Amino acid sequence: MKMYLIAGEASGDLHGSNLMKAIQRLAPDTQFRFWGGNLMEGVGGSLVRHYRDLAFMGFVEVILNLRTILGNLEQCKRDILEFQPEVVVLIDYPGFNLRIAKWLRKEKAAGRLNCKIVYYISPQIWAWHKSRIHSIKRDIDQMLVILPFEAAFYKEHSYQVEFVGHPLLDVIPHELHAPFELKTIALLPGSRAQEVKKMLPIMIALTDRFPGYIFEIAVSSSLPHELYSDLCGNKPNVRLVVGDTYGLLRRAQAAVVKSGTSTLETALIGTPQVVCYSGNRLSFEIAKRVVDLKYISLVNLIADAPVVEELIQVEFTVDRLEKALKDLLIPEKAMRMKAAYQRIRELLGEKGASDRAAKAILELPNP
């Protein structure tokens, strides 16, 4: 079987790689071709484009890089036509993947392709642009969701999806958190260069306010090491950690985490955290007007409660960050947060999401 997968972010690379492993166990002859990253490439198959070349976030950033994005879309379409896959798996990354899904449907109707179209990890249409439900119902043969409330959302819109559970439960075992290393703080500024450049300087400024603490930065393997070292300077209490983010979180007393999948990873490991985000001001102002959410972090969204503090845009300052971090270092508050983390784990269902997703894909009837 020939399978084409498209992941445009670090989290998609992680979940895509585990899905590929599960598919290999069930269908060892599967031939993979994909857009993704190092983890997917490590499973086997042909990597067409790395996600580090695809990661544009925010309305303004997309407009500024529109020519590159359109070029990527055209390259992807040509490559799919040449490969002639039997299954196309779109992994999150909705701005790109929903356009590919629409094109795939038209190519199938014209007889130029004959493939199943699967979407793994739903676009967050429950947060904004709910009208996309119409194109999803039209273009996607199978939607596999990983958050418990997504199945209910789609049911309300008369679209049958399959809740497979969250794949991070397979990656992060229960009760993973080791005893805290006192005086160690984890900093997770993101996996995109534009995020790191925006977030890390404020995180670094925080280090001067906690004498005696060691701050360890999770370095993305897809970014140049120099990007971090240039922003950090020569601070003696700052260390760079490459390729061991989970180990860093396990030993840290607390963490400062850029909003995204990392917030849920931090919660499942059990590290008290403050969530932060700062992006292009115009993009944020546009997002405020179209996004219908009480929270920005996955942790709070799943719990439907303010489990972790969120410092967004103008609130993301050194002063606010210092206060939030000091709260996390109070044992009683840290324990309350860890108790809430346990409830989140229970809401996410059982382990085995990648296996269930693989089985659902392979059992989908031919088009």
N, C-alpha and C positions, 0 to 999 in steps of 0.2 A: 504494500500500500504506500502511496506517495502522499505525504502530509506537509502542508505549508503553514508555518506559524509566524505571527507578527506580534512582537512585544517591543514597546518603545521606551521602557523605563527599567530601572534596576529591579523593582519589585516584580515586574513582568518577566524579567530574565530568571529570577528565582522561581517563581511559580511555573513558568514555562518549562524550566529544566526538570522540575519534579514531575510535571505532567508527562514530559517525554520519557522519563524513566519508567513511569507507570505504564505507558503505552508499549514501551519496549518489552516489559514483562508479559503483557497480554498478546502482543503482536510483534514478535522479534524481527520480522522482515520489513518493518516500516522504514521507509526512506524519508528523512527529515530535511527540509530546506527552510530557512527561517531568517527573520530579522530579530535580533536579540542581543545577547552579551556573552561574556566568558563562561557563565554557568551552563547556558544552553549549548554552547560550542563544546564544552567538556563532555556532554552526553554523546555527541556525535552528529554527523550530518554536515550540511553546508551553511555557514553563516554568510548572509548576503550583505547586511549593513549592521553596524554596532549601534546600540541605543545611544551611546554618547554623542553620536552625530545627529540624533533625532530629537533631543530633549529641549523643546521650546515651551516655556510656561508663561501664561498670561496673555491677555488680549493684545496688548501693545507688542509684546515680543513676537507673537505669531505674525502680526502685520509686518513687522520689520524684517522677518525671515520668510516672508510668503513665497518668494521665488525659490528658495531652497526647499521649502515644504512641498511646493507643487512639483518640483523636480524629483523629490523622493517618491511622491505618489506615482508619477509616470514610470519611474524605474521599477517600482514594486509591481505595477500592472503588467509591464512587459515581462518581468521575470516570472510572474505567475502564469501568464499565457505560454511561455516557453516550457515551464516545468510541468504544466497540466496536472495539478494535484487532484487527488480524489477527495481530500478533506482540507479545508482551510480553517485554521483555528485563530481567531482574533482575541488577543489577550489585553484587556483593559484598553488604554491609550485611545480614547474614543474619537478625538478630533481627526485622527488619521484613519482608524479602523472602521468607523461608520461610513466614511467615504469609500473605502475599499469594499465594504459590504454592498453598498448601493451599486457600485460598478460590477461586482461579481454577479449580482442578480441579473443585470442587463446582459452580461456576457453569456450567462447560462441560457437566458431567453433567446439569444441570437445563435445558440448552438456552438459557441466557441469554447465553452467550458462545461464540464459535467462534474460538479463537486458539491459536497455538503458544506454548508457555511455554519460554523459554530462560534459562538461568542462565550469566552470563559473570563469571568470576573466582569460583571455588568458595569456599563457606564453609570455614573451617579445621576441618572435622570430624575431620581426622587429628590434631588437637591436643586436642580435647575434644568430649564429647557425640557419640561415634561412632554412637550409635543413630539420629542424624538421617539416616543413609544410607537408612533405610527410607522416610522421608517424601520424600526426594529422588528415590528410584527410583519412587515412586508419583506424585509431583506434577510432575516436571520432564521435558519432552519432550527437551531437549538440554542437556547440561552442557559448557561450554567452559572448560578449565582452563589456567592460565598458568605453573604451576610444574612442573618435570619429574617430581618424585616423586608428584604428585597422580594422574597417570594410573595409576601402579602401585598406589596405594592403592585407587582405585576398582575396578581390575581384580580385586584380591583379594576385593572384595565383589560381584563379578559384575555390575558396572554399566559399560556402555560409555560412555566420555567421549572428547572430542577435545582433545588438547593442541595449542594454537595458538601457543605461545611467549609470551614476556613482552612486553606492549605498550610497556614503557619502552625497549626496544631501538630502537624507532622514534623515540622522543622524544629520547633521549640518544645521539648518534652515538659511534662508537668513538674512543678517544683524544681525548676532549673536553677533558681537563684542560689548562689553560694553565700557563705557568710560575708557580710560587707567588709571591704577593706576600708577602714576608717580613713578619712582625709583624701579619698579619691572621688573625683567628679567626672562623669562622662559628658562629652560634648559631641552632638550629632548634628552637623550643619547641613546635611543633605548630600545628594549624589550628583547634582548638576552644578556646573561651574558657576552659573549665574546665582544660584542659591548660596553657594559657599562664599562667593565674593560679597554678597549682601549680608549674610547672617554671621559669618565667623568673626568679623572685627568686633561686633558688640559682645559676642561670647568671650572673646579674648580679653576685652576690657574688663570683664567681670573677674578675671583671675587675680587682678591686683587687690580685690576687696576680700579675698579669702586667704590670708597668709597661713602658711602651714598646710594648705591643700595642694594636691597634685591634680591637674586637669589633663585628661587624656582625650584626644580628638580622634574620632572614627574617620579614617581616611578612605575615600572611595577608590577602589582599585582602577576605576575607569578614568580617573583624573590624574593630572601630573602631580607628583609629590611636591614639586616646587610651588604650586599654587597655595598649598597649606603653609609651607615653611616661610614663604614670603610674607604671608598675612600674620603669622605668629611672631615673627622676629626672633629674638634670642632669649625669651623668657625661660628662666630655669625651672619653673613649676609647670611647664606645658610640655606634653609629650604627644607624639604622633603614633597612632596605632593603625597598622595596615593589615587588612584581611582577618581581623579578629573582633568584629563589632560585638558579637554575642558574648565573647569572653570578657570584653571590656564592660559590657552592661552587667554581667554576672558579678563582677567584683566591685563595681562602683557603688558608692553610698547613695548617690542621686545622679540624675541626668538632666541635661538641657537638650531638648529634642526638636528638630524642625518638623513641622506638621507633615504627616504622610504615613506610609506604612510603618515607618520606624516607631511611631508612637504605640502602635499595637504590639510590635515586637518587644518593645521595652516593657509594656504591661504584662505580656505573657511570660517574660523572664522574671518580672517581679520587682523592677527597679523603680523607686519613686521618681517622678519626672515633672518638669514644667515644659509645656509645649509652646513653641513660638513660631512666628512666621512674619517675614517682611519681604514684600515684592515691589514691583513697579507701582507707583502711586495711582496712576491713571487706570491701570489694569484692576487694581483693588477697588477703586471707586465704581468701575463698571460692574465688577463681580458683586459688590454689595447690592446692586439694583436688580440683579437677576438670580442670585442664589437665595434659596429659601431654606435656611438651616439655622438652628439655635447654636450649634457648635461647629468647629472646624476640624477637630481631631477625631480620629476613628474611635479612640477610647471613649470619649464622651458621647459620640453618636450611637455606638452600640449600647452603652449603658443608659442612654437617654437621660443623663444626669451629669453635672459638672464634677466628674471624678478628678480630673487634672486641671490645673489653671492654664488658661490659654492667653498668651501675650501676642496680640496681632497688630501689625503695622505700627501706629504711633504708640501703642502700649509696649512695644518691644524696645525697651530702653534698659540701660545698665542698672538704673535705680530700681525699676520694677522687677527686673530679673534677680537682682540681689535679694530683694525682699522675698520673692517666691522661693528662691533656693534655700534661704535660711529657714523658711517654714518646713521645707522637705527634710531638713536635717534635725528636726524635732522628732524623736522616736515615736511619740503617740500619733502624730500626723502621718508619718510614714507607714505605720501599721494600719491605719484606717484606709489609706490608699491601696495597700496590698490586699486588704479584705475585699475592696471593691474590684480589684483585678480578678480575684477568684470568681466573682459573680459574672464578669465578662467572659471568662473562659467557659463557664457553664452555658452561657447564651450561644456560644459559637458552635455547639454541637460536638460530635464525636470526631476522633482522628480518622484519617483515611480519605481526605478530600480528593487528593490527586488520583487515588485508585478509583474512586467513584466517578470522577470526571472522565477518566480514561475509558472506563467501562461504558458510560453513557455515550461517549463519542463513537466508540467502536460498534455499539448496538444501534446507532441511528440508521434508519432505513436509507437505502440509496435514493438519490433524487429522481 
